[in-house]
Amino acid sequence: MNKCSALWAKINRPKSSEVIVSLLGAQLKYPVVTRWNSLYDSIKNVLLHKSKLNELCQKLGIESFLEIDFKYLADYVQLLQPLADAIDFLQTSVGMLFGYLLPALATIKTKLTKIQINSESEHTRWMAGALMSAVNERFSAYVNLEKNAEDAVIASILCPAVKCRWIKAINPELEANAELEAVKLAKNAVMAMSNIEGNASSSTDGIVANYFDFSIEGTFSNCNENFILCVRRFPKKNKLFFQ
């Protein structure tokens, strides 16, 4: 990190900046305290220019990178990518819904689990586990589907792109009937809303009755998809985020 900091310190100096652009063909990104993921993005950008980096360091008169340094930076990017991707995704200004929060947390955990399984480095596997524990602790109410997370649960179930697919991923230790209970929660919420609308205007009763099908049997595989009709459709480009 110290070597990266020395490199980034050269960016705002006119002569050094000219050398960087001349050799790399573009300016390097550098961390900005007020911008999400800026350190992650900056290190990822450094690795993008790995083949020319030591030549650049020599021209700038700073310490060159060793192979072990590149390995450290690559591990950093690999471990932080699930979190960085989630932050970028949840900041999407178009088509973002509250219902995507829990699936995003589940996706973070899925990606960290894949790192634990596939990484050849014991240290990387350990760090992935530590990040997983930190996510579980910080978002324990959501991970355990506690009562104060009910709004988020309902919102997710009513999202057509995710429905209940995220529940097992967010916490494999949940009870076997967790999916069914979550569906019942959403069902009750929609029924309560339909009752409010019915009291306001009795002419809507028939429309609401025909609009939803609340018949649920077994697990989510039998949950009627008519739940989704009252929600905006999920942008296709964001389907790639969820795993």
Order of alpha helices (4+ residues) and beta strands (2+ residues): alpha-alpha-alpha-alpha-alpha-alpha-alpha-alpha-alpha-alpha-alpha-alpha
